[in-house]
């Protein structure tokens, strides 16, 4: 089932929660609604589910208008952040609830319901907990039960509101993989809401980034990360280093820092956005860039060494005034950067936002010519 | 060193200290518990002990004779049935009132919320007189009801009305906080699973609510068992028909028969205590299950 959202507006008092939002969710895909809190992602999900009604606009499933249809008739599975399990029912009773609630004509027999519940318990790998009460389960187990409960009636659409938000990191990772497998096995059309960009990029087929009641960009995770088309998306997805300054005669400068921006006609204010992997560190400035930074911290955990640096004689955008650069462990062992050292950031590829433009221009400093070193990353 | 520790552990295991002082973070456990116990003793236990002392002066035959007097037995029936009817009425109406107060926004909501406590604040005698005037044959309600052939004042129905009036807040005030705490997600989850409104109420809301509702009804019932002030003005107090047990206690007191009064009072006390304990035990078991303790 495809889901189409068309021109949805929603207001809570004076707060515009959704601002003319339109979105297409292709059939069988797992889509993430990603955004900071207050961006309207949960409201949008609840409107799709029918738990909230829009002030204007349409929601349709596979072309059929469901805007006026009650939640209970939309045949969707909904999973809540805090599980919303029925406390006075056992795990098995919880899972059976949807089947028990079917009108008598469609309701399977008692034995059949029991069999279905058994299968679902197998699927969530908790058959031994059938007769426990929710209070006796861990967070991860509760969310599995909630998932099993929501798909017991075999809905075509699965909607998840921050399903892993209340779980700790390890359980979250396991459950994420498990959800992905579940989705692939049952071919739902799924939407899940998250504020965790890593979760969105790892789990989904398609990500819709939301901000202040608007959908900023919709794309596949890899595309989204590589080609963000607005400052907001750039900022929100992953770490980014920003040099904000003025362009004069092909050079962007601020304080003691400058970078040449060949082939850019624009004069005046501009921001250069650089991902941590698009920058390398050197002990001397390059011909195309002079970005002095002092090392603040070095973190060795992970596949890359993360170096945090503070601009020297200029300022980065953002409240923390920190740049982050990733270097390989081999590089680290060679150079041994330590706290307090002075380094120069050498950008290789950058994204330039000029004036009020929302689309960035990609700046590529010819790597082979500027530095003989061959990057090992990628 | 290690032996000393082991010895210490052994001692503390054999003699667990009351209140486990070493682990307590909040100060004042001993003091506050002491004061509480003192007041419970002075205000609750001592008068009850006095009652039991008074009764124990009687022989069992005397006691039995007093409490099985036909007029007194008739009053038990009237009281218990009227209290049952009143508390059941309150169970339904109180639940409705709590529901309206929690679930909907409407002008005057705070006023109604305050008015619910009025029966607690009003002297019961005042309530009794007001109800008697209203329901008397020429009263505001009474004149319409008598046209329908319903008599309220000076009949057992009047007793039910008075009892229901004075004990309504028990139900509302026990159910209200539980209703407020119900997570809206539970209902949303149920509806998203296709449940009808009736089913949501029956299978999701009511199970969460009914321990509190039962407590409220039980409190309302036990309170009604002992209601005196409001009831006697409207009951008519006809022997064998509309006399309540608390009136029988009063009658015995007026005859200076303190022992008989205490004997009848002890019956009411026992019934109330047994009911409250039963409810508490049952509720603890139910809550243990859903809270997983």
Interface residues (C-beta under 8 A of the other chain):
Chain A: X49 X50 X51 X70 X71 X72 X73 X75 X76 X77 X78 X80 X82 X84 X85 X86 X87 X88 X89 X97 X98 X101 X102 X133 X134 X135 X136 X146 X149 X150 X152 X153
Chain B: X183 X185 X186 X188 X189 X190 X191 X192 X193 X194 X195 X196 X199 X203 X204 X207 X208 X289 X290 X291 X292 X293
